Amino acid sequence: MVEDYLDKKESSIVNQTGKTDASDEQVQTELFPDTSKEKNQEITSYKNKRFSKSSKKSGNSNYKKVNNEKNIVPRGNRLEYRMKRLLFFMGYYSRVGIDLWTSYAENSDKITDLDVYGIYVLKDFTTKTTWVDCKSGGVEIHKRISWIKGIMGEFDINDMIFVAPSVRTSVKQYARKSGIQILDLSIIEKLENDFGIEREDWRGSWDPDSQFNKINLLSKINVQSEEIFKKIAKFISSDYWILDNYTKSKRSLTAMRELSSTLELPLSSSHKDIIKWAIYVLVCLFLLSIFNISKELYYFTESEKKETVQDGLTSSDIPNKRRSEMFETAFKVAYNMVKNQYPDITLPQKMPSFNMTPPSYFESYTDLIMRVTNNPLSYYDLLRFLDFVLMEYDLKSKEIDKDELNLIFNNINEILIGAKTLLNFICQITNIPRPYFKILAFQMPNTTHN
């Protein structure tokens, strides 16, 4: 059972460290780089080691070039991944290429697409969102400011970064009054230096070579049922972002289960990579919905959490009480219509009962919510962790680099507990083979993080 595994591991962490919470000093330094002399020396030593290994293999740069013979990424898209990388080191989990539609209905209209959409998760699971709009060429900024403000208000986006070249100071000042930060292309490198980002650092989910155009390729897979892949691609890029959190959660699990069923088919290596990529994206989207639910429940009692989760899984965005009222009204209308046409007909005097039951994984799902809300330090930075680990090590079939993880993330041992809790739950519910997640078999040596 997942619960037994987690209880044993959590007990092990307490026995090793004598506590489960991070110290005040650790809490203050989470997410942002430590600029102490010792930390800088640690980073420099690690980078030199990586460069030495890379040079022996290829005689080239430490990091993979974006523009190579296999995959030439357009200039505009390259800028989007560059901004995604910057947001990651600022502490955000982000997605590239989100389509916003007027509604979930089939005949809805597309409003716009978000180049980069970042979510910053705080320790109580409240979030701050940032939209990045990238323009590498000329643009009439004055005309776009009102439109941008409308999109921010409609979709409840907290901050906006508009990337554009050569913008006058007066325009930047005017835009800032509207909650829009205009970022000149020439300033990006300065911000990257602030966060210790190397120019050719293209790893994880900000690596264009492994990420660019994957959503379109997913929608075009025609093995078994082309409709399944189109539907999942649409869910990732657009539908997910306009649904309520419980529906997001349930449909993410359903999509992962459907993709899991295709893994045994005779697929090409390229199709397998695309399906793996989609599974890893869905893992993060599922976790994001869990965080949003945890935000609403964080200050509830245990019994209130369980009751709310049961109601949410059963009814999603329409409460059970409201559904019962709607069913009762519809029944009475239908009864009266039939009675008027056939006065002698005998109909049931008692309205049929309206019962909805939560999905079979309700207990495990509720247990996951309880663990998340009761141990926030093991989870709040888990989105960034999985976004990096799944796309850098699992998708690329690389061994996990503990030194690399130690440099990027704080409280790594606690985050590992959260990662294994989540992924064990997902494997149990969706039947995804455990080897698809290297982190499940990974053990982090005891380390002291400066």
C-alpha positions in Angstrom: 0.0 0.0 0.0 1.1 3.6 -0.7 0.2 4.6 2.9 2.5 2.0 4.4 5.4 3.0 2.2 5.0 6.7 3.1 4.6 6.1 6.8 7.8 4.1 6.9 9.7 6.8 4.8 8.4 9.7 6.9 9.4 7.9 10.1 12.9 7.3 8.6 13.3 11.0 7.9 12.3 12.0 11.4 14.7 9.4 12.9 17.6 10.7 10.8 17.1 14.4 11.3 15.1 14.6 14.6 12.6 16.9 12.9 10.4 17.1 9.9 10.3 20.9 9.5 13.0 23.0 7.9 14.8 25.5 10.1 14.1 29.2 9.9 17.4 29.7 8.0 16.4 27.1 5.4 13.0 28.6 5.0 14.4 32.1 4.3 16.8 30.8 1.6 14.4 28.6 -0.3 13.8 29.3 -4.0 16.4 32.0 -4.3 20.1 31.4 -4.8 22.5 31.6 -1.8 25.1 34.2 -2.8 27.5 33.4 0.0 31.2 32.7 -0.9 30.9 29.1 0.1 27.8 28.5 -2.1 29.4 30.3 -5.1 32.5 28.0 -4.7 30.2 25.0 -4.6 28.5 26.1 -7.8 31.8 26.9 -9.6 33.2 23.5 -8.6 30.1 21.7 -9.8 30.1 23.5 -13.2 33.7 22.8 -13.7 33.1 19.1 -13.1 30.2 19.1 -15.6 32.3 21.0 -18.2 35.1 18.5 -17.8 32.8 15.5 -18.3 31.2 17.2 -21.3 34.5 18.1 -22.9 35.8 14.5 -22.7 32.7 13.3 -24.5 32.2 16.0 -27.1 34.9 18.6 -26.8 32.0 21.1 -26.8 30.1 23.3 -24.4 28.7 22.0 -21.1 25.1 22.5 -22.2 23.4 21.5 -25.4 23.0 24.1 -28.1 19.4 25.1 -29.0 20.0 25.5 -32.7 21.4 22.2 -33.9 20.9 20.1 -37.0 18.1 18.0 -35.4 15.7 20.6 -34.3 15.9 24.3 -35.4 13.7 26.3 -33.1 12.3 29.6 -34.4 13.6 32.8 -32.9 10.4 33.7 -31.2 9.9 30.3 -29.6 13.5 30.3 -28.4 12.8 33.6 -26.6 9.8 31.9 -24.9 11.9 29.1 -23.5 14.5 31.6 -22.4 11.8 33.4 -20.4 10.5 30.1 -19.0 14.0 29.3 -17.8 14.2 32.7 -16.1 10.9 32.1 -14.4 12.1 28.7 -13.2 15.1 30.2 -11.4 12.8 32.9 -10.0 10.8 30.1 -8.3 8.0 29.6 -10.8 6.5 26.5 -12.4 5.5 27.5 -15.9 4.0 26.3 -19.1 4.6 27.4 -22.7 1.8 27.9 -25.2 -1.5 27.9 -23.3 -4.6 28.6 -25.5 -7.4 30.6 -23.9 -11.0 30.0 -25.2 -14.3 31.6 -24.4 -15.6 28.4 -22.9 -15.2 24.6 -22.8 -17.9 24.1 -25.4 -17.0 22.7 -28.9 -18.2 25.9 -30.7 -16.3 28.3 -28.4 -13.9 30.8 -29.8 -10.2 31.2 -29.1 -9.3 34.5 -27.3 -5.5 34.4 -27.3 -2.6 32.2 -26.4 -0.2 32.8 -23.4 3.4 32.5 -24.5 4.6 31.7 -21.0 2.4 31.3 -17.9 4.1 31.0 -14.5 2.7 29.9 -11.2 4.6 30.7 -8.0 3.5 28.5 -5.1 3.8 29.7 -1.5 4.1 27.5 1.6 0.4 27.6 2.3 -0.3 26.8 -1.3 -1.6 30.2 -2.3 -0.3 31.2 -5.7 0.9 34.2 -7.7 0.6 34.0 -11.5 2.6 35.8 -14.1 2.0 35.9 -17.9 4.9 36.6 -20.2 4.2 37.9 -23.7 7.2 37.8 -26.0 7.8 40.1 -29.0 11.2 39.8 -30.6 10.2 42.2 -33.3 8.4 45.6 -33.5 5.0 46.1 -31.8 2.7 49.0 -31.1 2.7 48.8 -27.3 0.1 51.5 -26.6 -2.5 49.5 -28.5 -1.8 46.3 -26.6 -1.9 47.7 -23.1 -5.7 47.9 -22.9 -6.0 44.5 -24.5 -3.5 43.0 -22.0 -5.4 44.5 -19.0 -8.6 42.9 -20.3 -7.0 39.4 -20.5 -5.4 39.8 -17.1 -8.8 40.7 -15.5 -10.7 38.0 -17.3 -8.4 35.2 -16.3 -7.3 36.5 -12.9 -3.6 36.9 -13.8 -1.6 38.8 -11.1 1.4 40.1 -13.1 2.4 40.5 -16.7 5.8 40.8 -18.3 5.8 42.2 -21.8 9.1 41.4 -23.5 9.9 43.8 -26.3 12.9 45.6 -27.8 13.8 49.3 -27.5 10.8 50.7 -25.4 10.9 54.3 -24.2 11.1 54.9 -20.4 7.8 56.9 -20.5 6.0 53.9 -22.0 7.4 51.6 -19.4 6.2 53.9 -16.6 2.7 54.2 -18.1 2.4 50.4 -18.5 3.6 49.8 -14.9 0.7 51.8 -13.6 -1.5 49.2 -15.2 0.3 46.2 -13.6 2.4 45.5 -16.7 6.1 45.3 -16.6 7.9 45.9 -19.9 11.1 44.0 -20.2 13.6 45.2 -22.8 15.4 42.4 -24.6 18.7 44.0 -23.6 17.9 43.5 -19.8 17.2 39.8 -20.0 20.9 38.9 -19.8 21.3 41.0 -16.7 18.4 39.2 -15.0 19.9 35.9 -16.0 23.2 36.9 -14.4 21.3 37.8 -11.2 20.0 34.3 -10.9 23.2 32.6 -12.0 21.9 31.3 -15.3 24.4 30.4 -18.0 23.8 31.4 -21.6 23.8 27.8 -22.9 22.0 26.2 -20.0 19.2 24.4 -21.8 18.0 21.6 -19.5 14.7 20.1 -18.3 11.4 21.7 -19.4 13.2 24.8 -20.8 15.2 22.8 -23.3 13.6 23.6 -26.7 15.2 20.6 -28.4 13.2 18.2 -26.2 10.1 20.4 -25.7 9.3 22.4 -28.8 6.3 21.4 -30.8 5.6 18.3 -28.7 1.9 19.2 -28.2 1.3 19.3 -32.0 3.1 16.0 -32.5 1.0 14.4 -29.7 -2.2 15.5 -31.5 -1.0 13.8 -34.7 -0.3 10.4 -33.3 -2.7 8.0 -35.1 -1.9 4.7 -33.3 -4.9 2.8 -32.0 -7.2 5.8 -31.8 -6.1 9.2 -33.1 -9.0 10.8 -31.2 -7.5 10.0 -27.8 -4.3 11.8 -28.5 -6.1 14.9 -30.0 -8.3 15.0 -27.0 -5.4 14.8 -24.5 -3.4 17.4 -26.5 -6.4 19.8 -26.4 -6.8 19.1 -22.6 -3.2 20.0 -21.9 -3.1 23.2 -24.0 -6.5 24.7 -23.4 -9.3 22.7 -21.7 -7.4 22.2 -18.4 -7.1 26.0 -17.9 -10.8 26.7 -17.8 -12.1 23.8 -15.7 -12.6 23.7 -12.0 -9.9 22.1 -9.9 -11.6 18.8 -9.1 -12.4 18.3 -12.8 -8.8 19.2 -13.7 -7.7 16.6 -11.2 -10.0 13.8 -12.4 -9.4 14.3 -16.1 -5.6 14.5 -15.6 -5.7 11.0 -14.0 -8.0 9.8 -16.8 -5.7 11.1 -19.5 -2.7 9.4 -17.8 -4.6 6.2 -17.6 -5.5 6.4 -21.3 -1.8 7.1 -22.2 -0.7 4.2 -20.0 -2.8 1.8 -22.0 -1.0 2.8 -25.2 2.5 2.1 -23.8 2.3 -1.7 -24.6 1.5 -1.0 -28.3 4.1 -1.3 -31.0 5.2 2.3 -31.1 8.1 4.0 -32.8 10.7 5.5 -30.4 9.6 9.0 -31.4 6.0 8.2 -30.5 7.0 6.7 -27.2 9.0 9.9 -26.3 6.0 12.1 -27.1 3.7 9.9 -25.0 6.2 10.0 -22.1 6.4 13.8 -22.5 2.6 14.0 -22.2 2.5 11.8 -19.1 5.1 14.0 -17.4 3.2 17.2 -18.3 0.0 15.6 -16.9 1.8 14.6 -13.7 2.6 18.3 -13.1 -0.9 19.5 -14.1 -2.5 17.0 -11.7 -0.2 18.2 -8.9 -1.1 21.8 -9.7 -4.8 21.0 -9.3 -3.9 19.3 -5.9 -2.2 22.5 -4.8 -5.2 24.6 -5.8 -7.5 22.3 -3.8 -5.0 22.3 -0.9 -5.0 26.1 -0.9 -8.8 26.1 -0.3 -8.5 23.4 2.4 -5.3 24.4 4.2 -7.0 26.1 7.2 -9.8 23.5 7.5 -10.1 20.7 10.1 -9.4 17.1 9.0 -13.2 16.3 8.9 -13.9 19.5 6.9 -11.2 18.6 4.4 -12.6 15.1 3.9 -16.2 16.3 3.5 -15.1 19.0 1.0 -13.0 16.6 -1.1 -15.8 14.1 -1.2 -18.3 16.7 -2.4 -15.7 18.1 -4.9 -14.9 14.7 -6.4 -18.5 13.8 -6.7 -19.9 17.0 -8.1 -17.0 19.0 -9.3 -18.1 22.6 -9.9 -21.8 21.9 -9.1 -22.5 21.0 -5.5 -24.5 17.8 -4.8 -27.3 19.8 -3.1 -27.7 22.0 -6.2 -27.6 18.9 -8.5 -30.4 17.3 -6.4 -32.5 20.4 -6.7 -32.0 20.5 -10.5 -32.9 16.8 -10.7 -36.0 17.3 -8.6 -37.2 20.3 -10.6 -36.7 18.4 -13.9 -38.6 15.4 -12.6 -41.6 17.6 -11.5 -41.7 19.3 -14.9 -41.7 16.0 -16.7 -44.3 14.6 -14.4 -46.7 17.5 -15.0 -46.2 17.3 -18.8 -47.1 13.6 -18.9 -50.0 14.0 -16.4 -51.5 16.8 -18.6 -51.5 14.6 -21.7 -52.5 11.3 -20.0 -54.6 12.2 -16.9 -55.3 8.5 -16.2 -51.7 7.4 -16.1 -50.3 6.3 -12.8 -46.8 7.7 -12.1 -44.6 7.1 -9.1 -45.6 9.3 -6.1 -42.1 9.3 -4.7 -39.3 11.0 -6.6 -36.5 8.6 -7.5 -33.4 9.1 -5.2 -30.5 11.0 -6.6 -27.2 9.5 -5.5 -23.7 10.2 -6.8 -20.7 8.4 -5.4 -17.1 9.6 -5.6 -14.6 7.7 -7.8 -13.0 4.5 -6.5 -9.8 6.2 -5.6 -11.5 8.6 -3.2 -9.8 7.3 0.0 -6.3 7.4 -1.5 -7.0 10.8 -3.1 -8.2 12.2 0.3 -5.1 10.7 2.0 -2.9 12.5 -0.6 -4.6 15.8 0.1 -4.2 15.2 3.9 -0.4 14.5 3.4 0.0 17.6 1.3 -1.8 20.0 3.6 -0.2 18.5 6.8 3.4 18.6 5.5 3.7 21.7 3.2 7.5 21.8 3.2 7.7 18.5 1.4 5.3 19.7 -1.3 5.2 23.4 -2.0 8.2 23.3 -4.3 7.4 19.9 -5.8 6.0 21.3 -9.0 9.4 22.8 -10.0 11.2 19.7 -8.8 9.1 17.3 -10.9 9.1 19.7 -13.9 12.9 19.5 -13.9 13.4 15.9 -12.9 10.9 14.3 -15.3 11.9 16.3 -18.3 15.7 16.3 -17.7 16.3 12.7 -16.5 13.2 10.6 -17.3 12.4 12.0 -20.8 16.0 12.0 -21.8 16.8 8.6 -20.2 19.6 10.1 -18.1 20.8 9.1 -14.6 19.7 11.4 -11.8 22.5 13.8 -10.8 22.3 14.4 -7.0 24.8 17.2 -7.1 22.7 19.0 -9.7 19.5 18.6 -7.7 21.3 19.8 -4.5 22.3 23.1 -6.3 18.8 23.8 -7.6 16.6 22.8 -4.7 16.6 23.2 -1.0 15.2 20.7 1.5 15.9 18.0 -1.1 15.2 15.1 1.3 11.8 16.4 2.2 10.9 17.1 -1.4 11.9 13.5 -2.3 9.3 12.2 0.2 6.6 14.4 -1.4 7.7 13.2 -4.9 7.5 9.6 -4.0 4.1 10.0 -2.3 2.6 11.6 -5.4 4.2 9.3 -7.9 3.2 6.2 -6.0 -0.4 7.4 -6.0 -0.3 8.1 -9.7 1.2 4.7 -10.6 -1.4 3.0 -8.4 -4.4 4.8 -10.0 -3.3 5.1 -13.6 -1.2 1.8 -14.1 1.8 3.7 -15.4 4.8 1.4 -14.9 7.0 2.6 -12.0 10.2 2.5 -14.1 8.9 5.5 -16.0 9.7 7.5 -12.9 13.4 7.2 -12.0 12.9 9.2 -8.8 10.9 6.3 -7.2 14.1 4.2 -7.1 16.4 7.1 -6.2 17.9 7.5 -2.7 19.5 10.8 -1.8 22.5 10.5 0.5 22.4 12.6 3.6 23.7 16.1 2.8 23.9 19.4 4.5 22.7 22.2 2.4 24.4 25.6 3.0 
